[in-house]
Every structure is written in C-alpha cells, then in structure tokens.
Amino acid sequence: MASKLTLPECPVETTLMLIGDKWKVLILRDLRTGTKRFGELKRSIGGISQKVLTSNLRDMEDSGLLTREVFAEVPPRVEYTLTDLGKSMSPILDAMEDWGRNFKEQQ
C-alpha cells in the first residue's frame, strides 16, 4: 500500500504524486458519495478513455486510496470504494470545490 511508495520530502509533492492529475481528482470526487462500478465512473467523468480510467484506478488502488472488489458474475461486476485514506482527502476536495465556486462567481 502507501508505505511501499518512495515519497518525496515535500508534503505538497507527496499529495500531488497521489492525486496530481485531473482524472484522479475526479475519481475521488465521484467516490466520495459511495461505491461505484466502473461504468458509472466512466459515464460520470466523461472524456476519459477506458484505458486511462483503468490505469488511474489501479494506481489509486496501489496507493491505498481505494479498494477494488470483483464479483464472480457474468458479466463480471467490479466496484470501487474509497478507503479511509481516500476519504481523508475530502477536505482537499472541499477546498477545491469552494475555490472553484468562488472563482466562477467572480467571472
């Protein structure tokens, strides 16, 4: 999990390493409301390819931000849920949401 990663000295850089691209932030945003299936995430995020979504989900799982549960069904069902570590990023997303809302109001 996260302890296996080589982390930079700077805490801001560490955070950016974990969620430093727009797709990961949007995945976190969508999982804040609860468990989602792959197709739900893909539809909600929009503009993301299946390959990029899969890659980002795997990275986030490896970092300990979310869990992936596979159900032995036909067709297979896969669900993603934030871990406690992933949930702990909520204040960051709240701050981003507040800032974005304020910026839009000033335009």
Secondary structure, 3 states (H helix, E strand, C coil): CHHHCCCCCCHHHHHHHHHCCHHHHHHHHHHCCCCEEHHHHHHHHCCCCHHHHHHHHHHHHHCCCEEEEEECCCCCEEEEEECHHHHCCHHHHHHHHHHHHHHHHHC
